Amino acid sequence: MREGLIPAVLGTVVTASSAAFLGGKYKMAATGVLGFGLAHVVLGAIDLFEHR
């Protein structure tokens, strides 16, 4: 399995699920989790491109 694929997929799932909660009661928490997911996507993408 390619290095960086798991963090990128995990970040995508976390980002999508937190985006669904942005309109709810805990908007600040959802925003924080959204940033956490986006960071995983970016770091996973860096690993994917770095280890071609």
C-alpha distance matrix in Angstrom:
0.0 3.8 6.5 8.9 7.5 8.8 12.1 12.7 12.6 14.5 16.9 17.5 18.5 20.6 22.3 23.1 24.6 26.6 27.9 29.4 31.3 32.8 36.0 36.6 38.5 36.0 35.4 34.9 32.3 30.4 30.6 29.2 26.3 25.8 25.7 23.2 20.8 21.5 20.8 17.3 16.7 18.2 16.5 13.0 14.2 15.6 12.4 10.7 14.0 14.5 11.5 11.8
3.8 0.0 3.8 6.3 5.8 8.4 10.7 10.9 11.8 14.0 15.7 16.4 18.1 20.0 21.1 22.4 24.2 25.8 26.9 28.8 30.7 31.8 35.1 36.0 37.9 35.3 34.3 33.7 31.3 29.4 29.2 27.8 25.1 24.3 23.8 21.6 19.4 19.4 18.5 15.4 14.5 15.4 13.6 10.3 11.0 12.1 8.9 7.1 10.2 10.8 8.0 8.4
6.5 3.8 0.0 3.8 5.6 7.5 8.8 9.8 11.6 13.0 14.2 15.8 17.6 18.8 20.0 21.8 23.5 24.6 26.0 28.1 29.7 30.6 34.1 34.9 36.5 33.6 32.6 31.6 29.3 27.7 27.3 25.6 23.1 22.6 21.7 19.3 17.5 17.6 16.1 13.0 12.9 13.4 10.9 8.0 9.6 9.9 6.3 6.2 9.5 9.2 6.9 9.0
8.9 6.3 3.8 0.0 3.8 5.6 5.6 6.3 8.7 10.1 10.7 12.4 14.5 15.5 16.4 18.5 20.2 21.1 22.4 24.8 26.2 27.0 30.5 31.4 33.1 30.1 29.0 28.0 25.9 24.2 23.6 22.0 19.6 18.9 18.0 15.7 13.9 13.8 12.4 9.4 9.1 9.8 7.6 4.3 6.5 7.5 4.8 5.1 8.7 9.2 8.4 10.4
7.5 5.8 5.6 3.8 0.0 3.8 5.6 5.2 6.1 8.5 9.9 10.6 12.4 14.2 15.3 16.6 18.4 20.0 21.1 23.0 24.9 26.0 29.2 30.2 32.1 29.5 28.5 28.0 25.7 23.6 23.5 22.3 19.5 18.6 18.4 16.3 13.7 14.0 13.6 10.2 9.2 11.1 9.9 6.2 7.7 10.1 8.0 6.7 10.4 11.9 10.8 11.6
8.8 8.4 7.5 5.6 3.8 0.0 3.8 5.5 5.2 5.9 8.4 9.9 10.6 12.1 14.0 15.4 16.5 18.1 19.8 21.5 23.0 24.4 27.7 28.2 29.9 27.3 26.7 26.1 23.5 21.6 22.0 20.5 17.4 17.2 17.3 14.6 12.2 13.5 13.1 9.3 9.5 12.0 10.6 7.3 10.1 12.3 10.3 10.0 13.7 14.7 13.7 15.1
12.1 10.7 8.8 5.6 5.6 3.8 0.0 3.8 5.5 5.0 5.9 8.5 9.9 10.3 11.8 14.0 15.2 16.0 17.8 20.0 21.1 22.2 25.7 26.2 27.8 24.8 24.0 23.1 20.7 19.0 18.9 17.3 14.5 14.2 13.8 11.2 9.1 10.2 9.3 5.6 6.5 8.9 7.4 5.0 8.4 10.3 9.1 9.8 13.1 14.0 13.9 15.8
12.7 10.9 9.8 6.3 5.2 5.5 3.8 0.0 3.8 5.5 5.1 6.2 8.8 9.9 10.4 12.3 14.3 15.3 16.3 18.6 20.3 21.1 24.5 25.5 27.5 24.8 23.6 23.1 21.0 18.8 18.4 17.5 14.8 13.5 13.4 11.6 8.8 8.9 9.1 5.9 4.3 7.2 7.3 4.4 6.2 9.3 9.0 8.6 11.6 13.4 13.8 14.9
12.6 11.8 11.6 8.7 6.1 5.2 5.5 3.8 0.0 3.8 5.4 5.0 6.3 8.7 9.8 10.7 12.4 14.3 15.4 17.0 19.0 20.3 23.5 24.3 26.5 24.1 23.2 23.2 20.9 18.4 18.8 18.2 15.0 13.9 14.7 12.9 9.6 10.7 11.7 8.5 7.2 10.7 11.0 8.1 9.7 13.0 12.4 11.4 14.6 16.7 16.4 17.1
14.5 14.0 13.0 10.1 8.5 5.9 5.0 5.5 3.8 0.0 3.8 5.4 5.2 6.2 8.5 10.0 10.7 12.2 14.1 15.7 17.0 18.6 21.9 22.3 24.0 21.5 20.9 20.7 18.0 15.9 16.6 15.6 12.2 11.9 12.9 10.5 7.5 9.8 10.5 7.2 7.7 11.2 11.1 9.1 11.6 14.3 13.7 13.8 17.0 18.5 18.4 19.7
16.9 15.7 14.2 10.7 9.9 8.4 5.9 5.1 5.4 3.8 0.0 3.8 5.4 5.1 5.9 8.5 9.9 10.4 11.9 14.3 15.5 16.4 19.9 20.7 22.4 19.7 18.6 18.2 16.0 13.8 13.8 12.9 9.9 8.9 9.5 7.6 4.2 6.0 7.2 4.7 4.8 8.4 9.2 8.1 10.2 12.8 13.2 13.5 16.2 17.8 18.5 19.9
17.5 16.4 15.8 12.4 10.6 9.9 8.5 6.2 5.0 5.4 3.8 0.0 3.8 5.5 5.1 6.1 8.6 10.0 10.5 12.6 14.6 15.6 18.7 19.9 22.3 20.1 18.8 19.1 17.2 14.3 14.4 14.5 11.5 9.6 11.1 10.3 6.5 7.4 9.8 7.9 6.2 9.9 11.6 10.0 11.0 14.3 14.9 14.4 16.8 19.1 19.8 20.4
18.5 18.1 17.6 14.5 12.4 10.6 9.9 8.8 6.3 5.2 5.4 3.8 0.0 3.8 5.5 5.2 6.1 8.5 9.9 11.0 12.9 14.7 17.6 18.2 20.5 18.5 17.9 18.5 16.2 13.3 14.5 14.5 11.0 10.1 12.4 11.1 7.6 9.9 12.2 10.1 9.5 13.3 14.5 12.8 14.3 17.5 17.7 17.3 20.0 22.2 22.4 23.2
20.6 20.0 18.8 15.5 14.2 12.1 10.3 9.9 8.7 6.2 5.1 5.5 3.8 0.0 3.8 5.5 5.2 6.0 8.4 10.0 10.9 12.5 15.8 16.1 17.9 15.5 14.9 15.1 12.6 10.0 11.2 10.9 7.3 7.0 9.4 7.9 5.1 8.2 10.3 8.9 9.4 12.8 13.9 13.2 15.1 17.8 18.3 18.5 21.2 22.9 23.6 24.8
22.3 21.1 20.0 16.4 15.3 14.0 11.8 10.4 9.8 8.5 5.9 5.1 5.5 3.8 0.0 3.8 5.5 5.3 6.0 8.7 10.1 10.7 14.1 15.2 17.4 15.2 13.7 14.0 12.4 9.2 9.5 10.1 7.3 5.0 7.6 7.8 4.7 6.2 9.4 9.1 8.6 11.5 13.6 13.3 14.4 17.2 18.4 18.5 20.6 22.6 23.8 24.8
23.1 22.4 21.8 18.5 16.6 15.4 14.0 12.3 10.7 10.0 8.5 6.1 5.2 5.5 3.8 0.0 3.8 5.5 5.1 6.5 9.1 10.3 13.0 14.3 17.1 15.6 14.3 15.6 14.1 10.5 11.5 12.9 10.1 8.0 11.2 11.5 8.4 9.7 13.1 12.4 11.3 14.5 16.7 15.9 16.6 19.8 20.8 20.3 22.5 24.9 25.8 26.4
24.6 24.2 23.5 20.2 18.4 16.5 15.2 14.3 12.4 10.7 9.9 8.6 6.1 5.2 5.5 3.8 0.0 3.8 5.4 5.3 6.9 9.3 11.9 12.2 14.7 13.2 12.7 14.3 12.2 8.9 11.1 12.2 9.1 8.3 11.9 11.7 9.3 11.7 14.6 13.8 13.7 16.9 18.6 17.9 19.2 22.2 23.0 22.8 25.2 27.4 28.1 28.9
26.6 25.8 24.6 21.1 20.0 18.1 16.0 15.3 14.3 12.2 10.4 10.0 8.5 6.0 5.3 5.5 3.8 0.0 3.8 5.2 5.1 6.6 9.8 10.2 12.3 10.3 9.4 10.6 8.7 5.2 7.3 8.7 6.1 5.4 9.2 9.7 8.3 10.4 13.2 13.4 13.7 16.4 18.2 18.2 19.6 22.2 23.3 23.6 25.8 27.7 28.8 29.9
27.9 26.9 26.0 22.4 21.1 19.8 17.8 16.3 15.4 14.1 11.9 10.5 9.9 8.4 6.0 5.1 5.4 3.8 0.0 3.8 5.4 5.3 8.2 10.0 12.8 11.5 9.7 11.5 10.8 7.1 8.0 10.5 8.9 6.6 10.2 11.7 10.0 10.9 14.3 14.9 14.3 16.7 19.2 19.2 19.9 22.6 24.2 24.2 25.9 28.2 29.5 30.3
29.4 28.8 28.1 24.8 23.0 21.5 20.0 18.6 17.0 15.7 14.3 12.6 11.0 10.0 8.7 6.5 5.3 5.2 3.8 0.0 3.8 5.7 7.2 8.3 11.6 11.2 10.3 13.0 12.1 8.5 10.6 13.1 11.2 9.9 13.6 14.7 12.9 14.3 17.6 17.8 17.2 20.0 22.3 22.0 22.8 25.7 27.0 26.8 28.8 31.1 32.2 32.8
31.3 30.7 29.7 26.2 24.9 23.0 21.1 20.3 19.0 17.0 15.5 14.6 12.9 10.9 10.1 9.1 6.9 5.1 5.4 3.8 0.0 3.8 5.5 5.3 8.1 7.4 7.0 9.9 8.9 5.9 8.8 11.2 9.8 9.5 13.1 14.2 13.3 15.1 18.0 18.4 18.6 21.2 23.2 23.3 24.5 27.1 28.4 28.6 30.6 32.7 33.8 34.9
32.8 31.8 30.6 27.0 26.0 24.4 22.2 21.1 20.3 18.6 16.4 15.6 14.7 12.5 10.7 10.3 9.3 6.6 5.3 5.7 3.8 0.0 3.8 5.5 8.1 7.4 5.1 8.1 8.6 5.6 6.9 10.2 10.0 8.9 12.1 14.0 13.6 14.6 17.5 18.7 18.7 20.7 23.0 23.6 24.4 26.8 28.5 28.9 30.5 32.6 34.1 35.1
36.0 35.1 34.1 30.5 29.2 27.7 25.7 24.5 23.5 21.9 19.9 18.7 17.6 15.8 14.1 13.0 11.9 9.8 8.2 7.2 5.5 3.8 0.0 3.8 7.0 8.2 6.5 10.3 11.3 8.9 10.3 13.7 13.7 12.7 15.8 17.8 17.3 18.2 21.2 22.4 22.2 24.2 26.7 27.2 27.9 30.3 32.1 32.3 33.9 36.1 37.6 38.5
36.6 36.0 34.9 31.4 30.2 28.2 26.2 25.5 24.3 22.3 20.7 19.9 18.2 16.1 15.2 14.3 12.2 10.2 10.0 8.3 5.3 5.5 3.8 0.0 3.8 5.7 6.1 9.8 10.1 8.6 11.1 13.8 13.6 13.7 16.8 18.2 18.1 19.6 22.3 23.2 23.6 25.8 27.9 28.3 29.4 31.9 33.3 33.7 35.6 37.6 38.9 40.0
38.5 37.9 36.5 33.1 32.1 29.9 27.8 27.5 26.5 24.0 22.4 22.3 20.5 17.9 17.4 17.1 14.7 12.3 12.8 11.6 8.1 8.1 7.0 3.8 0.0 3.8 5.9 8.8 9.3 9.3 11.7 13.8 14.2 15.1 17.7 19.0 19.5 21.3 23.5 24.5 25.4 27.5 29.2 30.0 31.4 33.5 34.9 35.7 37.6 39.3 40.7 42.0
36.0 35.3 33.6 30.1 29.5 27.3 24.8 24.8 24.1 21.5 19.7 20.1 18.5 15.5 15.2 15.6 13.2 10.3 11.5 11.2 7.4 7.4 8.2 5.7 3.8 0.0 3.8 5.7 5.5 6.3 8.7 10.2 10.8 12.2 14.6 15.6 16.5 18.4 20.2 21.4 22.6 24.5 26.1 27.0 28.6 30.5 31.9 32.9 34.8 36.3 37.7 39.3
35.4 34.3 32.6 29.0 28.5 26.7 24.0 23.6 23.2 20.9 18.6 18.8 17.9 14.9 13.7 14.3 12.7 9.4 9.7 10.3 7.0 5.1 6.5 6.1 5.9 3.8 0.0 3.8 5.5 5.1 6.2 8.7 10.0 10.3 12.5 14.3 15.2 16.3 18.4 20.1 20.9 22.5 24.4 25.6 26.8 28.6 30.3 31.3 32.9 34.5 36.2 37.6
34.9 33.7 31.6 28.0 28.0 26.1 23.1 23.1 23.2 20.7 18.2 19.1 18.5 15.1 14.0 15.6 14.3 10.6 11.5 13.0 9.9 8.1 10.3 9.8 8.8 5.7 3.8 0.0 3.8 5.4 5.0 6.3 8.8 9.7 10.8 12.6 14.3 15.4 16.8 18.8 20.1 21.3 22.9 24.5 25.9 27.3 29.0 30.4 31.9 33.1 35.0 36.7
32.3 31.3 29.3 25.9 25.7 23.5 20.7 21.0 20.9 18.0 16.0 17.2 16.2 12.6 12.4 14.1 12.2 8.7 10.8 12.1 8.9 8.6 11.3 10.1 9.3 5.5 5.5 3.8 0.0 3.8 5.4 5.1 6.3 8.5 10.0 10.6 12.4 14.3 15.5 16.9 18.6 20.2 21.3 22.7 24.5 26.0 27.3 28.7 30.6 31.7 33.2 35.1
30.4 29.4 27.7 24.2 23.6 21.6 19.0 18.8 18.4 15.9 13.8 14.3 13.3 10.0 9.2 10.5 8.9 5.2 7.1 8.5 5.9 5.6 8.9 8.6 9.3 6.3 5.1 5.4 3.8 0.0 3.8 5.4 5.1 6.0 8.7 9.8 10.4 12.2 14.2 15.3 16.4 18.3 20.0 20.9 22.4 24.3 25.7 26.7 28.6 30.1 31.6 33.1
30.6 29.2 27.3 23.6 23.5 22.0 18.9 18.4 18.8 16.6 13.8 14.4 14.5 11.2 9.5 11.5 11.1 7.3 8.0 10.6 8.8 6.9 10.3 11.1 11.7 8.7 6.2 5.0 5.4 3.8 0.0 3.8 5.5 4.9 6.3 8.7 9.9 10.5 12.4 14.4 15.3 16.5 18.4 19.9 21.0 22.6 24.5 25.6 27.1 28.5 30.4 32.0
29.2 27.8 25.6 22.0 22.3 20.5 17.3 17.5 18.2 15.6 12.9 14.5 14.5 10.9 10.1 12.9 12.2 8.7 10.5 13.1 11.2 10.2 13.7 13.8 13.8 10.2 8.7 6.3 5.1 5.4 3.8 0.0 3.8 5.3 5.2 6.3 8.8 10.0 10.7 12.7 14.5 15.5 16.7 18.5 20.1 21.3 22.9 24.5 26.1 27.1 28.9 30.8
26.3 25.1 23.1 19.6 19.5 17.4 14.5 14.8 15.0 12.2 9.9 11.5 11.0 7.3 7.3 10.1 9.1 6.1 8.9 11.2 9.8 10.0 13.7 13.6 14.2 10.8 10.0 8.8 6.3 5.1 5.5 3.8 0.0 3.8 5.4 4.9 6.2 8.6 9.8 10.7 12.5 14.3 15.4 16.4 18.4 20.0 21.2 22.4 24.5 25.6 27.0 28.9
25.8 24.3 22.6 18.9 18.6 17.2 14.2 13.5 13.9 11.9 8.9 9.6 10.1 7.0 5.0 8.0 8.3 5.4 6.6 9.9 9.5 8.9 12.7 13.7 15.1 12.2 10.3 9.7 8.5 6.0 4.9 5.3 3.8 0.0 3.8 5.4 5.1 6.2 8.6 10.0 10.6 12.4 14.3 15.3 16.5 18.5 20.1 21.0 22.7 24.3 25.9 27.4
25.7 23.8 21.7 18.0 18.4 17.3 13.8 13.4 14.7 12.9 9.5 11.1 12.4 9.4 7.6 11.2 11.9 9.2 10.2 13.6 13.1 12.1 15.8 16.8 17.7 14.6 12.5 10.8 10.0 8.7 6.3 5.2 5.4 3.8 0.0 3.8 5.4 5.0 6.1 8.7 9.8 10.5 12.2 14.1 15.2 16.5 18.4 19.8 21.1 22.3 24.3 26.1
23.2 21.6 19.3 15.7 16.3 14.6 11.2 11.6 12.9 10.5 7.6 10.3 11.1 7.9 7.8 11.5 11.7 9.7 11.7 14.7 14.2 14.0 17.8 18.2 19.0 15.6 14.3 12.6 10.6 9.8 8.7 6.3 4.9 5.4 3.8 0.0 3.8 5.5 5.2 6.5 8.9 10.1 10.7 12.3 14.3 15.5 16.7 18.4 20.3 21.1 22.7 24.7
20.8 19.4 17.5 13.9 13.7 12.2 9.1 8.8 9.6 7.5 4.2 6.5 7.6 5.1 4.7 8.4 9.3 8.3 10.0 12.9 13.3 13.6 17.3 18.1 19.5 16.5 15.2 14.3 12.4 10.4 9.9 8.8 6.2 5.1 5.4 3.8 0.0 3.8 5.4 5.1 6.3 8.8 10.0 10.5 12.3 14.3 15.4 16.4 18.5 19.9 21.2 22.8
21.5 19.4 17.6 13.8 14.0 13.5 10.2 8.9 10.7 9.8 6.0 7.4 9.9 8.2 6.2 9.7 11.7 10.4 10.9 14.3 15.1 14.6 18.2 19.6 21.3 18.4 16.3 15.4 14.3 12.2 10.5 10.0 8.6 6.2 5.0 5.5 3.8 0.0 3.8 5.4 5.0 6.2 8.6 9.8 10.5 12.3 14.3 15.2 16.6 18.2 20.1 21.5
20.8 18.5 16.1 12.4 13.6 13.1 9.3 9.1 11.7 10.5 7.2 9.8 12.2 10.3 9.4 13.1 14.6 13.2 14.3 17.6 18.0 17.5 21.2 22.3 23.5 20.2 18.4 16.8 15.5 14.2 12.4 10.7 9.8 8.6 6.1 5.2 5.4 3.8 0.0 3.8 5.4 5.2 6.1 8.4 9.8 10.6 12.3 14.1 15.5 16.3 18.3 20.3
17.3 15.4 13.0 9.4 10.2 9.3 5.6 5.9 8.5 7.2 4.7 7.9 10.1 8.9 9.1 12.4 13.8 13.4 14.9 17.8 18.4 18.7 22.4 23.2 24.5 21.4 20.1 18.8 16.9 15.3 14.4 12.7 10.7 10.0 8.7 6.5 5.1 5.4 3.8 0.0 3.8 5.5 5.2 5.9 8.3 9.8 10.5 12.0 14.2 15.1 16.4 18.4
16.7 14.5 12.9 9.1 9.2 9.5 6.5 4.3 7.2 7.7 4.8 6.2 9.5 9.4 8.6 11.3 13.7 13.7 14.3 17.2 18.6 18.7 22.2 23.6 25.4 22.6 20.9 20.1 18.6 16.4 15.3 14.5 12.5 10.6 9.8 8.9 6.3 5.0 5.4 3.8 0.0 3.8 5.6 5.2 6.0 8.6 10.0 10.4 12.2 14.0 15.5 16.8
18.2 15.4 13.4 9.8 11.1 12.0 8.9 7.2 10.7 11.2 8.4 9.9 13.3 12.8 11.5 14.5 16.9 16.4 16.7 20.0 21.2 20.7 24.2 25.8 27.5 24.5 22.5 21.3 20.2 18.3 16.5 15.5 14.3 12.4 10.5 10.1 8.8 6.2 5.2 5.5 3.8 0.0 3.8 5.5 5.1 6.2 8.7 9.8 10.7 12.1 14.3 15.8
16.5 13.6 10.9 7.6 9.9 10.6 7.4 7.3 11.0 11.1 9.2 11.6 14.5 13.9 13.6 16.7 18.6 18.2 19.2 22.3 23.2 23.0 26.7 27.9 29.2 26.1 24.4 22.9 21.3 20.0 18.4 16.7 15.4 14.3 12.2 10.7 10.0 8.6 6.1 5.2 5.6 3.8 0.0 3.8 5.4 5.1 6.3 8.7 10.0 10.4 12.3 14.6
13.0 10.3 8.0 4.3 6.2 7.3 5.0 4.4 8.1 9.1 8.1 10.0 12.8 13.2 13.3 15.9 17.9 18.2 19.2 22.0 23.3 23.6 27.2 28.3 30.0 27.0 25.6 24.5 22.7 20.9 19.9 18.5 16.4 15.3 14.1 12.3 10.5 9.8 8.4 5.9 5.2 5.5 3.8 0.0 3.8 5.4 5.1 6.2 8.7 9.8 10.7 12.5
14.2 11.0 9.6 6.5 7.7 10.1 8.4 6.2 9.7 11.6 10.2 11.0 14.3 15.1 14.4 16.6 19.2 19.6 19.9 22.8 24.5 24.4 27.9 29.4 31.4 28.6 26.8 25.9 24.5 22.4 21.0 20.1 18.4 16.5 15.2 14.3 12.3 10.5 9.8 8.3 6.0 5.1 5.4 3.8 0.0 3.8 5.4 5.0 6.2 8.4 10.0 11.0
15.6 12.1 9.9 7.5 10.1 12.3 10.3 9.3 13.0 14.3 12.8 14.3 17.5 17.8 17.2 19.8 22.2 22.2 22.6 25.7 27.1 26.8 30.3 31.9 33.5 30.5 28.6 27.3 26.0 24.3 22.6 21.3 20.0 18.5 16.5 15.5 14.3 12.3 10.6 9.8 8.6 6.2 5.1 5.4 3.8 0.0 3.8 5.4 5.3 5.9 8.6 10.3
12.4 8.9 6.3 4.8 8.0 10.3 9.1 9.0 12.4 13.7 13.2 14.9 17.7 18.3 18.4 20.8 23.0 23.3 24.2 27.0 28.4 28.5 32.1 33.3 34.9 31.9 30.3 29.0 27.3 25.7 24.5 22.9 21.2 20.1 18.4 16.7 15.4 14.3 12.3 10.5 10.0 8.7 6.3 5.1 5.4 3.8 0.0 3.8 5.5 5.0 6.0 8.6
10.7 7.1 6.2 5.1 6.7 10.0 9.8 8.6 11.4 13.8 13.5 14.4 17.3 18.5 18.5 20.3 22.8 23.6 24.2 26.8 28.6 28.9 32.3 33.7 35.7 32.9 31.3 30.4 28.7 26.7 25.6 24.5 22.4 21.0 19.8 18.4 16.4 15.2 14.1 12.0 10.4 9.8 8.7 6.2 5.0 5.4 3.8 0.0 3.8 5.6 5.6 6.4
14.0 10.2 9.5 8.7 10.4 13.7 13.1 11.6 14.6 17.0 16.2 16.8 20.0 21.2 20.6 22.5 25.2 25.8 25.9 28.8 30.6 30.5 33.9 35.6 37.6 34.8 32.9 31.9 30.6 28.6 27.1 26.1 24.5 22.7 21.1 20.3 18.5 16.6 15.5 14.2 12.2 10.7 10.0 8.7 6.2 5.3 5.5 3.8 0.0 3.8 5.6 5.7
14.5 10.8 9.2 9.2 11.9 14.7 14.0 13.4 16.7 18.5 17.8 19.1 22.2 22.9 22.6 24.9 27.4 27.7 28.2 31.1 32.7 32.6 36.1 37.6 39.3 36.3 34.5 33.1 31.7 30.1 28.5 27.1 25.6 24.3 22.3 21.1 19.9 18.2 16.3 15.1 14.0 12.1 10.4 9.8 8.4 5.9 5.0 5.6 3.8 0.0 3.8 5.9
11.5 8.0 6.9 8.4 10.8 13.7 13.9 13.8 16.4 18.4 18.5 19.8 22.4 23.6 23.8 25.8 28.1 28.8 29.5 32.2 33.8 34.1 37.6 38.9 40.7 37.7 36.2 35.0 33.2 31.6 30.4 28.9 27.0 25.9 24.3 22.7 21.2 20.1 18.3 16.4 15.5 14.3 12.3 10.7 10.0 8.6 6.0 5.6 5.6 3.8 0.0 3.8
11.8 8.4 9.0 10.4 11.6 15.1 15.8 14.9 17.1 19.7 19.9 20.4 23.2 24.8 24.8 26.4 28.9 29.9 30.3 32.8 34.9 35.1 38.5 40.0 42.0 39.3 37.6 36.7 35.1 33.1 32.0 30.8 28.9 27.4 26.1 24.7 22.8 21.5 20.3 18.4 16.8 15.8 14.6 12.5 11.0 10.3 8.6 6.4 5.7 5.9 3.8 0.0
